[in-house]
């Protein structure tokens, strides 16, 4: 599955970045909690939607990642810059 793919491609100190529109009709976390806990890298999520996804929050919690839900394109840009270790644009 996807956790094995992450395991094979992750180098020490790396993080997975997940950008989503939050539109999810499935429950991707149910049944794979132990796999997510065993993820070799934290999964960070940036959600671009009007309402917070419980699934994305749970994925980041189980893997030790960070969850962001920016309210504007400027906040999205700053979240990406911060995650990449770049200085703020202002």
Gaussian input, Z-matrix of N, CA and C with variables (Angstrom, degrees):
# hf/3-21g

backbone

0 1
 N
 C     1     B1
 C     2     B2     1     A1
 N     3     B3     2     A2     1     D1
 C     4     B4     3     A3     2     D2
 C     5     B5     4     A4     3     D3
 N     6     B6     5     A5     4     D4
 C     7     B7     6     A6     5     D5
 C     8     B8     7     A7     6     D6
 N     9     B9     8     A8     7     D7
 C    10    B10     9     A9     8     D8
 C    11    B11    10    A10     9     D9
 N    12    B12    11    A11    10    D10
 C    13    B13    12    A12    11    D11
 C    14    B14    13    A13    12    D12
 N    15    B15    14    A14    13    D13
 C    16    B16    15    A15    14    D14
 C    17    B17    16    A16    15    D15
 N    18    B18    17    A17    16    D16
 C    19    B19    18    A18    17    D17
 C    20    B20    19    A19    18    D18
 N    21    B21    20    A20    19    D19
 C    22    B22    21    A21    20    D20
 C    23    B23    22    A22    21    D21
 N    24    B24    23    A23    22    D22
 C    25    B25    24    A24    23    D23
 C    26    B26    25    A25    24    D24
 N    27    B27    26    A26    25    D25
 C    28    B28    27    A27    26    D26
 C    29    B29    28    A28    27    D27
 N    30    B30    29    A29    28    D28
 C    31    B31    30    A30    29    D29
 C    32    B32    31    A31    30    D30
 N    33    B33    32    A32    31    D31
 C    34    B34    33    A33    32    D32
 C    35    B35    34    A34    33    D33
 N    36    B36    35    A35    34    D34
 C    37    B37    36    A36    35    D35
 C    38    B38    37    A37    36    D36
 N    39    B39    38    A38    37    D37
 C    40    B40    39    A39    38    D38
 C    41    B41    40    A40    39    D39
 N    42    B42    41    A41    40    D40
 C    43    B43    42    A42    41    D41
 C    44    B44    43    A43    42    D42
 N    45    B45    44    A44    43    D43
 C    46    B46    45    A45    44    D44
 C    47    B47    46    A46    45    D45
 N    48    B48    47    A47    46    D46
 C    49    B49    48    A48    47    D47
 C    50    B50    49    A49    48    D48
 N    51    B51    50    A50    49    D49
 C    52    B52    51    A51    50    D50
 C    53    B53    52    A52    51    D51
 N    54    B54    53    A53    52    D52
 C    55    B55    54    A54    53    D53
 C    56    B56    55    A55    54    D54
 N    57    B57    56    A56    55    D55
 C    58    B58    57    A57    56    D56
 C    59    B59    58    A58    57    D57
 N    60    B60    59    A59    58    D58
 C    61    B61    60    A60    59    D59
 C    62    B62    61    A61    60    D60
 N    63    B63    62    A62    61    D61
 C    64    B64    63    A63    62    D62
 C    65    B65    64    A64    63    D63
 N    66    B66    65    A65    64    D64
 C    67    B67    66    A66    65    D65
 C    68    B68    67    A67    66    D66
 N    69    B69    68    A68    67    D67
 C    70    B70    69    A69    68    D68
 C    71    B71    70    A70    69    D69
 N    72    B72    71    A71    70    D70
 C    73    B73    72    A72    71    D71
 C    74    B74    73    A73    72    D72
 N    75    B75    74    A74    73    D73
 C    76    B76    75    A75    74    D74
 C    77    B77    76    A76    75    D75
 N    78    B78    77    A77    76    D76
 C    79    B79    78    A78    77    D77
 C    80    B80    79    A79    78    D78
 N    81    B81    80    A80    79    D79
 C    82    B82    81    A81    80    D80
 C    83    B83    82    A82    81    D81
 N    84    B84    83    A83    82    D82
 C    85    B85    84    A84    83    D83
 C    86    B86    85    A85    84    D84
 N    87    B87    86    A86    85    D85
 C    88    B88    87    A87    86    D86
 C    89    B89    88    A88    87    D87
 N    90    B90    89    A89    88    D88
 C    91    B91    90    A90    89    D89
 C    92    B92    91    A91    90    D90
 N    93    B93    92    A92    91    D91
 C    94    B94    93    A93    92    D92
 C    95    B95    94    A94    93    D93
 N    96    B96    95    A95    94    D94
 C    97    B97    96    A96    95    D95
 C    98    B98    97    A97    96    D96
 N    99    B99    98    A98    97    D97
 C   100   B100    99    A99    98    D98
 C   101   B101   100   A100    99    D99
 N   102   B102   101   A101   100   D100
 C   103   B103   102   A102   101   D101
 C   104   B104   103   A103   102   D102
 N   105   B105   104   A104   103   D103
 C   106   B106   105   A105   104   D104
 C   107   B107   106   A106   105   D105
 N   108   B108   107   A107   106   D106
 C   109   B109   108   A108   107   D107
 C   110   B110   109   A109   108   D108
 N   111   B111   110   A110   109   D109
 C   112   B112   111   A111   110   D110
 C   113   B113   112   A112   111   D111
 N   114   B114   113   A113   112   D112
 C   115   B115   114   A114   113   D113
 C   116   B116   115   A115   114   D114
 N   117   B117   116   A116   115   D115
 C   118   B118   117   A117   116   D116
 C   119   B119   118   A118   117   D117
 N   120   B120   119   A119   118   D118
 C   121   B121   120   A120   119   D119
 C   122   B122   121   A121   120   D120
 N   123   B123   122   A122   121   D121
 C   124   B124   123   A123   122   D122
 C   125   B125   124   A124   123   D123
 N   126   B126   125   A125   124   D124
 C   127   B127   126   A126   125   D125
 C   128   B128   127   A127   126   D126
 N   129   B129   128   A128   127   D127
 C   130   B130   129   A129   128   D128
 C   131   B131   130   A130   129   D129
 N   132   B132   131   A131   130   D130
 C   133   B133   132   A132   131   D131
 C   134   B134   133   A133   132   D132
 N   135   B135   134   A134   133   D133
 C   136   B136   135   A135   134   D134
 C   137   B137   136   A136   135   D135
 N   138   B138   137   A137   136   D136
 C   139   B139   138   A138   137   D137
 C   140   B140   139   A139   138   D138
 N   141   B141   140   A140   139   D139
 C   142   B142   141   A141   140   D140
 C   143   B143   142   A142   141   D141
 N   144   B144   143   A143   142   D142
 C   145   B145   144   A144   143   D143
 C   146   B146   145   A145   144   D144
 N   147   B147   146   A146   145   D145
 C   148   B148   147   A147   146   D146
 C   149   B149   148   A148   147   D147
 N   150   B150   149   A149   148   D148
 C   151   B151   150   A150   149   D149
 C   152   B152   151   A151   150   D150
 N   153   B153   152   A152   151   D151
 C   154   B154   153   A153   152   D152
 C   155   B155   154   A154   153   D153
 N   156   B156   155   A155   154   D154
 C   157   B157   156   A156   155   D155
 C   158   B158   157   A157   156   D156
 N   159   B159   158   A158   157   D157
 C   160   B160   159   A159   158   D158
 C   161   B161   160   A160   159   D159
 N   162   B162   161   A161   160   D160
 C   163   B163   162   A162   161   D161
 C   164   B164   163   A163   162   D162
 N   165   B165   164   A164   163   D163
 C   166   B166   165   A165   164   D164
 C   167   B167   166   A166   165   D165
 N   168   B168   167   A167   166   D166
 C   169   B169   168   A168   167   D167
 C   170   B170   169   A169   168   D168
 N   171   B171   170   A170   169   D169
 C   172   B172   171   A171   170   D170
 C   173   B173   172   A172   171   D171
 N   174   B174   173   A173   172   D172
 C   175   B175   174   A174   173   D173
 C   176   B176   175   A175   174   D174
 N   177   B177   176   A176   175   D175
 C   178   B178   177   A177   176   D176
 C   179   B179   178   A178   177   D177
 N   180   B180   179   A179   178   D178
 C   181   B181   180   A180   179   D179
 C   182   B182   181   A181   180   D180
 N   183   B183   182   A182   181   D181
 C   184   B184   183   A183   182   D182
 C   185   B185   184   A184   183   D183
 N   186   B186   185   A185   184   D184
 C   187   B187   186   A186   185   D185
 C   188   B188   187   A187   186   D186
 N   189   B189   188   A188   187   D187
 C   190   B190   189   A189   188   D188
 C   191   B191   190   A190   189   D189
 N   192   B192   191   A191   190   D190
 C   193   B193   192   A192   191   D191
 C   194   B194   193   A193   192   D192
 N   195   B195   194   A194   193   D193
 C   196   B196   195   A195   194   D194
 C   197   B197   196   A196   195   D195
 N   198   B198   197   A197   196   D196
 C   199   B199   198   A198   197   D197
 C   200   B200   199   A199   198   D198
 N   201   B201   200   A200   199   D199
 C   202   B202   201   A201   200   D200
 C   203   B203   202   A202   201   D201
 N   204   B204   203   A203   202   D202
 C   205   B205   204   A204   203   D203
 C   206   B206   205   A205   204   D204
 N   207   B207   206   A206   205   D205
 C   208   B208   207   A207   206   D206
 C   209   B209   208   A208   207   D207
 N   210   B210   209   A209   208   D208
 C   211   B211   210   A210   209   D209
 C   212   B212   211   A211   210   D210
 N   213   B213   212   A212   211   D211
 C   214   B214   213   A213   212   D212
 C   215   B215   214   A214   213   D213
 N   216   B216   215   A215   214   D214
 C   217   B217   216   A216   215   D215
 C   218   B218   217   A217   216   D216
 N   219   B219   218   A218   217   D217
 C   220   B220   219   A219   218   D218
 C   221   B221   220   A220   219   D219
 N   222   B222   221   A221   220   D220
 C   223   B223   222   A222   221   D221
 C   224   B224   223   A223   222   D222
 N   225   B225   224   A224   223   D223
 C   226   B226   225   A225   224   D224
 C   227   B227   226   A226   225   D225
 N   228   B228   227   A227   226   D226
 C   229   B229   228   A228   227   D227
 C   230   B230   229   A229   228   D228
 N   231   B231   230   A230   229   D229
 C   232   B232   231   A231   230   D230
 C   233   B233   232   A232   231   D231
 N   234   B234   233   A233   232   D232
 C   235   B235   234   A234   233   D233
 C   236   B236   235   A235   234   D234
 N   237   B237   236   A236   235   D235
 C   238   B238   237   A237   236   D236
 C   239   B239   238   A238   237   D237
 N   240   B240   239   A239   238   D238
 C   241   B241   240   A240   239   D239
 C   242   B242   241   A241   240   D240
 N   243   B243   242   A242   241   D241
 C   244   B244   243   A243   242   D242
 C   245   B245   244   A244   243   D243
 N   246   B246   245   A245   244   D244
 C   247   B247   246   A246   245   D245
 C   248   B248   247   A247   246   D246
 N   249   B249   248   A248   247   D247
 C   250   B250   249   A249   248   D248
 C   251   B251   250   A250   249   D249
 N   252   B252   251   A251   250   D250
 C   253   B253   252   A252   251   D251
 C   254   B254   253   A253   252   D252
 N   255   B255   254   A254   253   D253
 C   256   B256   255   A255   254   D254
 C   257   B257   256   A256   255   D255
 N   258   B258   257   A257   256   D256
 C   259   B259   258   A258   257   D257
 C   260   B260   259   A259   258   D258
 N   261   B261   260   A260   259   D259
 C   262   B262   261   A261   260   D260
 C   263   B263   262   A262   261   D261
 N   264   B264   263   A263   262   D262
 C   265   B265   264   A264   263   D263
 C   266   B266   265   A265   264   D264
 N   267   B267   266   A266   265   D265
 C   268   B268   267   A267   266   D266
 C   269   B269   268   A268   267   D267

   B1=1.4216
   B2=1.5133
   B3=1.3057
   B4=1.4636
   B5=1.5217
   B6=1.3396
   B7=1.4637
   B8=1.5257
   B9=1.3480
   B10=1.4609
   B11=1.5202
   B12=1.3295
   B13=1.4644
   B14=1.5156
   B15=1.3300
   B16=1.4662
   B17=1.5241
   B18=1.3187
   B19=1.4648
   B20=1.5134
   B21=1.3207
   B22=1.4555
   B23=1.5244
   B24=1.3249
   B25=1.4570
   B26=1.5280
   B27=1.3241
   B28=1.4610
   B29=1.5257
   B30=1.3168
   B31=1.4583
   B32=1.5198
   B33=1.3048
   B34=1.4736
   B35=1.5240
   B36=1.3305
   B37=1.4617
   B38=1.5167
   B39=1.3047
   B40=1.4606
   B41=1.5273
   B42=1.3298
   B43=1.4583
   B44=1.5174
   B45=1.3090
   B46=1.4563
   B47=1.5237
   B48=1.3363
   B49=1.4603
   B50=1.5220
   B51=1.3026
   B52=1.4548
   B53=1.5189
   B54=1.3303
   B55=1.4586
   B56=1.5202
   B57=1.3353
   B58=1.4625
   B59=1.5203
   B60=1.3390
   B61=1.4615
   B62=1.5267
   B63=1.3415
   B64=1.4551
   B65=1.5132
   B66=1.3270
   B67=1.4579
   B68=1.5180
   B69=1.3148
   B70=1.4460
   B71=1.5160
   B72=1.3234
   B73=1.4625
   B74=1.5191
   B75=1.3206
   B76=1.4557
   B77=1.5216
   B78=1.3078
   B79=1.4609
   B80=1.5270
   B81=1.3551
   B82=1.4647
   B83=1.5249
   B84=1.3089
   B85=1.4567
   B86=1.5270
   B87=1.3055
   B88=1.4615
   B89=1.5339
   B90=1.3173
   B91=1.4547
   B92=1.5148
   B93=1.3474
   B94=1.4660
   B95=1.5328
   B96=1.3180
   B97=1.4597
   B98=1.5300
   B99=1.3351
   B100=1.4710
   B101=1.5270
   B102=1.3347
   B103=1.4644
   B104=1.5269
   B105=1.3306
   B106=1.4653
   B107=1.5240
   B108=1.3284
   B109=1.4688
   B110=1.5249
   B111=1.3327
   B112=1.4619
   B113=1.5349
   B114=1.3205
   B115=1.4616
   B116=1.5215
   B117=1.3303
   B118=1.4590
   B119=1.5286
   B120=1.3252
   B121=1.4605
   B122=1.5196
   B123=1.3304
   B124=1.4661
   B125=1.5294
   B126=1.3101
   B127=1.4611
   B128=1.5193
   B129=1.3361
   B130=1.4561
   B131=1.5193
   B132=1.3323
   B133=1.4640
   B134=1.5141
   B135=1.3242
   B136=1.4599
   B137=1.5192
   B138=1.3254
   B139=1.4560
   B140=1.5189
   B141=1.3259
   B142=1.4553
   B143=1.5264
   B144=1.3199
   B145=1.4679
   B146=1.5173
   B147=1.3275
   B148=1.4594
   B149=1.5199
   B150=1.3268
   B151=1.4637
   B152=1.5215
   B153=1.3108
   B154=1.4582
   B155=1.5231
   B156=1.3164
   B157=1.4547
   B158=1.5204
   B159=1.3183
   B160=1.4641
   B161=1.5260
   B162=1.3471
   B163=1.4632
   B164=1.5202
   B165=1.3417
   B166=1.4599
   B167=1.5238
   B168=1.3143
   B169=1.4672
   B170=1.5308
   B171=1.3270
   B172=1.4612
   B173=1.5299
   B174=1.3254
   B175=1.4687
   B176=1.5216
   B177=1.3244
   B178=1.4673
   B179=1.5216
   B180=1.3127
   B181=1.4722
   B182=1.5286
   B183=1.3237
   B184=1.4628
   B185=1.5277
   B186=1.3288
   B187=1.4682
   B188=1.5264
   B189=1.3319
   B190=1.4658
   B191=1.5105
   B192=1.3372
   B193=1.4597
   B194=1.5140
   B195=1.3233
   B196=1.4647
   B197=1.5215
   B198=1.3220
   B199=1.4635
   B200=1.5213
   B201=1.3423
   B202=1.4695
   B203=1.5301
   B204=1.3300
   B205=1.4677
   B206=1.5210
   B207=1.3401
   B208=1.4657
   B209=1.5275
   B210=1.3146
   B211=1.4590
   B212=1.5291
   B213=1.3312
   B214=1.4611
   B215=1.5249
   B216=1.3336
   B217=1.4545
   B218=1.5343
   B219=1.3343
   B220=1.4631
   B221=1.5334
   B222=1.3371
   B223=1.4726
   B224=1.5275
   B225=1.3365
   B226=1.4610
   B227=1.5256
   B228=1.3176
   B229=1.4622
   B230=1.5280
   B231=1.3147
   B232=1.4693
   B233=1.5319
   B234=1.3349
   B235=1.4649
   B236=1.5248
   B237=1.3281
   B238=1.4695
   B239=1.5233
   B240=1.3255
   B241=1.4655
   B242=1.5262
   B243=1.3293
   B244=1.4643
   B245=1.5324
   B246=1.3404
   B247=1.4601
   B248=1.5220
   B249=1.3187
   B250=1.4605
   B251=1.5316
   B252=1.3304
   B253=1.4592
   B254=1.5078
   B255=1.3424
   B256=1.4665
   B257=1.5321
   B258=1.3231
   B259=1.4786
   B260=1.5302
   B261=1.3405
   B262=1.4764
   B263=1.5318
   B264=1.3339
   B265=1.4628
   B266=1.5326
   B267=1.3224
   B268=1.4673
   B269=1.4905
   A1=111.73
   A2=115.86
   A3=121.04
   A4=112.44
   A5=118.67
   A6=120.62
   A7=110.05
   A8=118.22
   A9=120.68
   A10=110.71
   A11=117.39
   A12=121.15
   A13=110.22
   A14=117.09
   A15=120.70
   A16=109.13
   A17=117.69
   A18=121.69
   A19=111.93
   A20=116.90
   A21=121.28
   A22=112.57
   A23=118.40
   A24=120.28
   A25=114.68
   A26=118.22
   A27=121.32
   A28=110.90
   A29=114.99
   A30=120.90
   A31=107.56
   A32=117.47
   A33=121.46
   A34=111.00
   A35=115.29
   A36=121.08
   A37=114.81
   A38=119.01
   A39=120.88
   A40=111.06
   A41=115.05
   A42=122.72
   A43=108.30
   A44=116.44
   A45=121.88
   A46=107.39
   A47=117.03
   A48=122.55
   A49=109.17
   A50=116.68
   A51=122.67
   A52=107.73
   A53=116.67
   A54=121.52
   A55=106.56
   A56=116.02
   A57=120.28
   A58=110.87
   A59=114.56
   A60=119.39
   A61=110.57
   A62=116.62
   A63=121.14
   A64=113.54
   A65=117.66
   A66=121.29
   A67=110.33
   A68=115.95
   A69=120.04
   A70=109.44
   A71=115.71
   A72=119.93
   A73=111.82
   A74=117.16
   A75=121.71
   A76=110.57
   A77=116.87
   A78=122.68
   A79=106.76
   A80=117.88
   A81=120.77
   A82=114.51
   A83=118.50
   A84=121.05
   A85=111.09
   A86=116.79
   A87=120.62
   A88=110.28
   A89=115.19
   A90=120.97
   A91=115.51
   A92=117.87
   A93=119.02
   A94=112.10
   A95=116.29
   A96=120.36
   A97=111.93
   A98=117.67
   A99=121.02
   A100=110.97
   A101=117.43
   A102=120.42
   A103=110.60
   A104=116.28
   A105=119.52
   A106=110.92
   A107=116.98
   A108=120.29
   A109=111.18
   A110=117.26
   A111=122.23
   A112=112.38
   A113=117.77
   A114=120.79
   A115=110.04
   A116=117.92
   A117=121.03
   A118=113.52
   A119=117.20
   A120=120.75
   A121=108.88
   A122=116.24
   A123=118.99
   A124=109.98
   A125=116.60
   A126=121.63
   A127=107.43
   A128=115.80
   A129=122.05
   A130=108.55
   A131=117.49
   A132=121.20
   A133=110.36
   A134=115.22
   A135=122.67
   A136=105.31
   A137=115.60
   A138=121.16
   A139=110.77
   A140=115.56
   A141=122.15
   A142=108.79
   A143=115.80
   A144=119.96
   A145=109.96
   A146=115.45
   A147=120.72
   A148=113.15
   A149=117.02
   A150=119.45
   A151=109.44
   A152=115.97
   A153=121.57
   A154=111.60
   A155=116.27
   A156=122.88
   A157=109.82
   A158=116.04
   A159=119.58
   A160=110.73
   A161=117.12
   A162=120.50
   A163=111.14
   A164=117.21
   A165=119.96
   A166=110.83
   A167=116.77
   A168=119.59
   A169=110.84
   A170=116.54
   A171=120.65
   A172=111.40
   A173=117.45
   A174=120.61
   A175=110.15
   A176=117.09
   A177=118.90
   A178=111.07
   A179=117.11
   A180=119.53
   A181=110.94
   A182=117.13
   A183=120.81
   A184=112.96
   A185=117.36
   A186=120.24
   A187=113.42
   A188=116.71
   A189=119.56
   A190=113.39
   A191=116.45
   A192=121.05
   A193=112.89
   A194=115.09
   A195=122.53
   A196=109.13
   A197=116.01
   A198=122.49
   A199=108.52
   A200=116.34
   A201=122.21
   A202=107.77
   A203=115.91
   A204=120.96
   A205=107.52
   A206=116.41
   A207=120.05
   A208=111.29
   A209=115.35
   A210=121.67
   A211=112.51
   A212=116.46
   A213=120.26
   A214=109.36
   A215=115.32
   A216=120.57
   A217=110.45
   A218=116.73
   A219=120.44
   A220=110.61
   A221=117.36
   A222=120.51
   A223=110.90
   A224=116.93
   A225=120.99
   A226=109.84
   A227=115.91
   A228=121.21
   A229=111.04
   A230=116.68
   A231=120.26
   A232=111.26
   A233=117.62
   A234=120.56
   A235=110.37
   A236=116.59
   A237=120.70
   A238=109.99
   A239=117.11
   A240=120.74
   A241=110.54
   A242=117.04
   A243=121.10
   A244=110.28
   A245=115.88
   A246=120.08
   A247=112.24
   A248=117.22
   A249=121.14
   A250=112.61
   A251=116.23
   A252=119.85
   A253=114.11
   A254=116.42
   A255=121.55
   A256=109.83
   A257=117.23
   A258=119.55
   A259=110.98
   A260=117.15
   A261=120.92
   A262=110.21
   A263=116.81
   A264=120.94
   A265=112.57
   A266=118.33
   A267=119.60
   A268=113.97
   D1=-166.86
   D2=-175.58
   D3=-69.06
   D4=-30.46
   D5=178.43
   D6=-65.09
   D7=-39.77
   D8=177.46
   D9=-63.87
   D10=-40.23
   D11=178.01
   D12=-61.25
   D13=-42.63
   D14=177.55
   D15=-62.04
   D16=-45.61
   D17=-178.88
   D18=-56.71
   D19=-39.84
   D20=-177.20
   D21=-74.85
   D22=-22.64
   D23=-174.01
   D24=-108.90
   D25=-2.61
   D26=-175.59
   D27=-91.07
   D28=132.68
   D29=170.92
   D30=-100.79
   D31=160.14
   D32=-179.36
   D33=-52.39
   D34=137.93
   D35=175.67
   D36=82.31
   D37=2.82
   D38=-178.01
   D39=-91.62
   D40=158.91
   D41=178.37
   D42=-130.31
   D43=152.19
   D44=176.10
   D45=-96.43
   D46=132.99
   D47=178.25
   D48=-107.74
   D49=122.32
   D50=-179.86
   D51=-114.12
   D52=118.78
   D53=176.90
   D54=-111.19
   D55=126.18
   D56=-173.12
   D57=-138.64
   D58=153.68
   D59=172.91
   D60=-87.92
   D61=0.82
   D62=177.97
   D63=77.90
   D64=-9.38
   D65=-179.97
   D66=-74.21
   D67=101.41
   D68=-176.18
   D69=-137.69
   D70=121.08
   D71=179.28
   D72=-95.03
   D73=-4.95
   D74=-176.29
   D75=-108.98
   D76=171.96
   D77=175.00
   D78=-114.15
   D79=79.50
   D80=-171.72
   D81=-68.27
   D82=-17.28
   D83=-175.80
   D84=-86.16
   D85=-35.85
   D86=-176.23
   D87=-59.67
   D88=123.12
   D89=178.37
   D90=93.65
   D91=-12.19
   D92=179.78
   D93=-122.63
   D94=21.80
   D95=-178.37
   D96=-56.05
   D97=-45.07
   D98=-178.07
   D99=-65.53
   D100=-38.23
   D101=176.80
   D102=-62.75
   D103=-42.51
   D104=179.87
   D105=-64.85
   D106=-41.59
   D107=178.43
   D108=-60.85
   D109=-30.21
   D110=-178.78
   D111=-87.79
   D112=4.59
   D113=-178.95
   D114=-55.20
   D115=134.19
   D116=-179.35
   D117=-72.22
   D118=-10.04
   D119=-179.98
   D120=-144.36
   D121=147.02
   D122=174.58
   D123=-62.60
   D124=144.26
   D125=176.25
   D126=-107.92
   D127=113.21
   D128=176.59
   D129=-93.40
   D130=143.13
   D131=-179.77
   D132=-125.17
   D133=135.33
   D134=170.43
   D135=-118.21
   D136=117.21
   D137=-175.83
   D138=-107.63
   D139=126.07
   D140=179.32
   D141=-106.49
   D142=81.09
   D143=-179.56
   D144=-153.69
   D145=172.72
   D146=179.96
   D147=-84.33
   D148=-15.72
   D149=-179.77
   D150=-136.51
   D151=145.41
   D152=-176.10
   D153=-73.64
   D154=136.29
   D155=178.07
   D156=-88.22
   D157=120.45
   D158=177.59
   D159=-64.16
   D160=-34.37
   D161=179.86
   D162=-62.56
   D163=-45.29
   D164=-179.91
   D165=-65.35
   D166=-40.62
   D167=177.40
   D168=-61.34
   D169=-40.38
   D170=-179.67
   D171=-68.36
   D172=-38.94
   D173=177.19
   D174=-60.59
   D175=-45.91
   D176=-179.46
   D177=-67.73
   D178=-37.94
   D179=179.26
   D180=-64.12
   D181=-46.09
   D182=-176.85
   D183=-67.09
   D184=-28.37
   D185=-177.32
   D186=-100.68
   D187=-2.28
   D188=-177.79
   D189=79.75
   D190=20.04
   D191=-179.52
   D192=-87.74
   D193=-175.50
   D194=179.74
   D195=-116.11
   D196=144.86
   D197=179.95
   D198=-114.92
   D199=131.28
   D200=175.81
   D201=-129.09
   D202=139.76
   D203=170.95
   D204=-132.01
   D205=85.29
   D206=-177.84
   D207=-65.74
   D208=148.29
   D209=-177.51
   D210=-95.88
   D211=-6.92
   D212=-179.62
   D213=-152.15
   D214=168.18
   D215=177.76
   D216=-63.08
   D217=-35.96
   D218=178.04
   D219=-63.79
   D220=-43.37
   D221=177.47
   D222=-64.82
   D223=-37.79
   D224=177.03
   D225=-61.14
   D226=-48.41
   D227=179.52
   D228=-58.55
   D229=-43.82
   D230=179.93
   D231=-67.07
   D232=-36.81
   D233=177.76
   D234=-63.01
   D235=-42.57
   D236=177.98
   D237=-64.19
   D238=-46.33
   D239=179.98
   D240=-59.95
   D241=-43.18
   D242=179.98
   D243=-62.97
   D244=-45.87
   D245=179.48
   D246=-61.91
   D247=-31.72
   D248=179.39
   D249=-86.22
   D250=-3.34
   D251=179.85
   D252=78.73
   D253=21.84
   D254=179.59
   D255=-93.17
   D256=153.72
   D257=178.15
   D258=-71.10
   D259=155.70
   D260=177.66
   D261=-59.74
   D262=155.67
   D263=-178.57
   D264=-79.71
   D265=-18.21
   D266=-175.23
   D267=-80.34

